[in-house]
Amino acid sequence: MVKKGSLILRSFRSITGFREFALIIVLLVFGFVMSLTSPVFLTKQNIEAILLALSVEATIAVGMVNLLISGGLDLSVGSTLAFTGVVTGLALNAGVPVVFSILLGLLAALGVGLANGLLVAKMRINPFIVTLGTNMAVRGLLLVLAQGRAVLNLPAEFTIIGQGRLFGIQYPIYVMLALVIIGDFLLRNTRFFRQNYYIGSNEKAARFSGINVDMVKVINYCIVALLAGVAGLMITARFGSASVTVGSGTELRVITATIIGGASLSGGEGSVLGAFLGALFMGILANALNLLGVDVYWQNLITGLILIGAVVIDVVNERRKNQATAKS
């Protein structure tokens, strides 16, 4: 009995030891409260609406958490998302087959990620400055390409990607869940992606240990840009048009979600599951505010305050760890 009891206790500690555990509890409690407050909250239509809206941020968060773990950052994912949609839409309207149009859009996204990665890794420029500049440059480029107008009349062969259903659930939800599962598995179990933790914790030590830090960084930026491109394809197909303004503010929501999920701006911490749970929290919160009739301007204020609060908590935790290390 003692052994059995100690085994149960160890199992419980291993479960509650995960950084995601507290967030899961918060989500369950919040969902329970909302189910009592609004009878619409737990309906199939509303749950699907939450997951559909979540599909964009969660897809990008899979790549963003890798960057944060390695000590990087990408503020250009919103522009990359819109850029991919516009390039794909223009190619479709020019008569290019759907598959090749999609490839062109993803190549455009990959080009943005490659540029970011090379500037950060090879030129040693601060990722905040690089990606902020890329964000503005790419947004300007897509406005020039589309002449400031949305790209309309996209073919049904393309829009089915965002509007089609399997077992009554829209395709973007399946894409998001598949990417989260694959991303979480790779980050937890593969040598290449686990190198991000070493780089984020101590880049100099990672270089001395033989890790090709520059290559890992470039690949990380390419991955997050490609995932932003995938999100751009999904939202373009879903609405049947490529908007030049879509994606504004997406980068801040994604970063907020990853920090809430346990990632650190200082690097060395985070998980794909945590980033997904953080994005889910943000999605449920936005949905709850809509159901409660909270004005959209207040929603933006609340989102901003959550971001500030998450960063403050991250900084406080980092200081505590440093103090504990110094004492030991």
N, C-alpha and C positions, 0 to 999 in steps of 0.2 A: 504493500500500500504506500509505503514511504517513497519507493522508487517511482511508482506510478504518479504519485502526487508531485514529486520533483520534476518528472518528465512533463507533466501538464503545465507546471509553473514555468519551466524553461521554454516550452512552446509558446506560452502566452507572452513571455518577455521578448521572444524572437519576433512575434507578430507586432507587438506594440513598439518594438525598437525601430521599426521602419518609419522614416520621416513622413511617409504618406499616410500613416495610420490616423494621426490627429486630423488631417484634412478630410479623410473618409468619414470620421465621426461628425465633423462640422457639416459636411454635405448631407449626411443622413438626418441630423437634427434640423437643419435648415429646410430640407425637403419635407420633413414631417410637419413642421410649423406652417409651411406654405400650403400643404394639403388641407390643413384645418382652416386656413385663412381664405383660400380660393378653391372652389370645387373644380375649377378648370385645370389646375396645376398638374394633376396626375393623369389627365386624359391622354389618350394615344396621340392625338393631334398636337397637343402642346409639347409632349416629350419629343416627338419627331421634330417639331419646330426648334426646340432647344438644341438638339443634336445637329440639325441642318445648319443652324447659325454657327454652331461650335466647330463645324468641319473645317472652316477656313483657318481660324486661330490655332486649333489643335494640330492641324497638318503642319503648319509652319513651326509650331512649338517643338515638334520632334527634332527639327534641325537646330532651332535656336538654343535648346538646352545644351547641345553639344558645344556650341560656341561659348556659352556662359561657363560651362565646366572648364573649358580650356583657357578661360580668361579673355575671350573675345566678345564681340557685340556686333549686331547688324541692324542699323536703323533704316536700311533701304528696302526691306522686304515688302512694305506696302507698295512702293513704286514698282518693284519687280513684279509683284502680283498683277498690277494694272498693265504694265509693259507687255507681259506675256499674253494677256487677253487681247490687247490691241494688235500686236503682231499677228497672232493667230487669226483674229477677226479680219484684218486686212488681207491676209493670205487667202482666207476662205472666199471673201468677196472678189478676189482677183481670179478665182477659178482653180486655185491649188487644191488638190485632193485633201480630204479631212486629215488623214494620217500624217501627210507631209506638212500640213499647216500646223498641226499640234507639235510636230518635231521642231519646226521653225520657232514656235513660241517658246518651247523648252530650251532651245539653243540660245535664244535671246536672254532667257533667265540665267542660263549657265554662264554666258558672257559677263553678266553683271557680277555673279559670284566669283568668277575667276579674276576679274579686275580687282574686286575687294580683297580677295585672298592674296594676290601678288603684292598689292600696295601695303597691306598690313604685314605679311610675312617677310617679303624681300626688301621693301623700302623702310620697314620698321616705323611706319606712320601709325599714330594712335587710331584704333578702330572706330572710335566715336567720330573723329574728324573725317576719316575716309568714308564711312558709310553715310554720314550726314551729307557730305558732298555728293556722293553717288545718288542718294535719295533725291536731291534736287535736280541733278543732271538727268537722271532717268525720267523723272516726272516731266521735265522740260522736253526731252526727246520724244516721249510718247505724245505729248501735246502737238509737237511739230508734225509727227507722222500722221496723226488723226485729224490735224488742223483744228484741234480744240473741240471736236464733235465726237459723239459716241458712234461706234461701228455697229450698224443695225443689220437686220435681215440675214442672220446667220442660219445656215441650213439645218434641217431637222436631224441629219446624220451626225451633226456635232452636238446640238443641244440635248440630245438624248443622254449624253454623259452626265448632265446635271439634273435632268428632269425625269429620266427613266427610273423604273422601280423594279425591285426584286423582293418577292414576298411582301409587297406593300410598302417597302422602305426604299427611299431614294438612294441612288448610287453613291453620292458623296459621303454618306454616312458609312457605308461599307469601306470606301477608300480610306477615310480617316481612321477607322478602327484597325484596318489592316496595317496601315503605316505606324500607328502607335504600338501595336503588338510586335511588329518586326523591329522597329526602332528600339523598343525597350529590351528585346532579346539581344540585339546586337551590342547595345551599350553595356549590358550586364555580363555578356558571355564571350565577347570577341576581344582579342588582344589589341587590335588596331584602335577600336573606339575607347577602350579603357585607358589608352595612353593619354586621353584628354584630361583625366584626373591628375596624372603626374605633371602634365604641362601646366594645368591651372594652379596646382599647389606650389610648384617651384619649377619655373621654366628653365632656369640655368642648370639645375640638377638633372632635369629631363634631357637636356642636350648632352651633358657629360655622360649620362647613362646610355647614350647611343640612339635615342629616339630622334627621328627626323622631324623635328618640330615644325619646320617650315612647310613640309609636305602635308602634315596633318592639318595645319591651319588652313592651307589653301583648299584642301578637300572639304573641310568643315564649311567654309564659305560657299563652296560650290553646291554642297548638299542643301544648305538652308535656302539658297537661291532657287535650286531646282524644286524644292518643296513649296516655295512661294509661287513658283510657276505652276505647279500642280494645282495649288489653291486658286490661282488665277484662272486656270482652265475650267475648274469646277464652277466657280461663281459666274464666269462668262457664259458657260453652257446653261447654267441654271436660269439666268435672266434672259438668255437669248440675245444678248448684246454686250459689246465691250465698252465699258465706260472709262473715260479718261480720269475720272475723279475717284473711282473705287479704290479701296485700300488705304485711304488717308486715316492715320491713327492706328492702323493695324499693328505696326511695330511696337507701339507702347502697350497695347493690350496683350500682345504675345509675351513681351518681356515681363509685364506684371504677372501674367499667369505662371511663367516659369519660376519667378522669384517666390510667389505664393506656394508653389509646389516644391520648394526646397532648394532651388538653385541659388548660387551666390554671385553677386557682381564681382567678387574678389577671385572667383574661379575655384576649381577643385571640388565642387559639390553640385548635386542635382541628379535627376533621373527623368527618363521619358514618362514613366507612369506619373511621377509627381507633377511634371509639366502639364500632362493631360488633365489631371485632377484639378490643377490650378485653373486651367482653361474652362473646365466644367463648372467650377465655382463661379467664375466670371460670367459664364453663359446663363447659369441658373439665377444669379443675382440680377442680371439685365432683364431676364424674363419675368422675374418676380416684381421688379420695379414697374415694368409695363403692365402687369396684371393689377398692380395696386394703384395704377393711374398716376405714377410719379412723372413729372415733366421731364422731357428729354434733356433739358439743360441741367437739371439737378442730377441726372444720371451721369453726365460727363464729369460733374463736380465730384460725385461719389467715386467714380473710377479713378480720378486723379488722386483723391485722398487715399484710396486703397494702395495705389502705386507708391505714394510717399510713405505710408505706413509700412509696406512690405520692405522698402529700402531701409527704413530706420531699424526695423527688426533685424534685417540682414547685417547692418553695420554693428548693432549692439552685440549680436551673436559672435561676429568676427572678433570684436574687441575682447569678449569674454574668453574666447579660445586662445587668443594671443596672450592674455594675462595668465591663463592656466598653463600654457606652454612655458611662459617665462618663469613661473613659480616652480615648475617641475625641473 
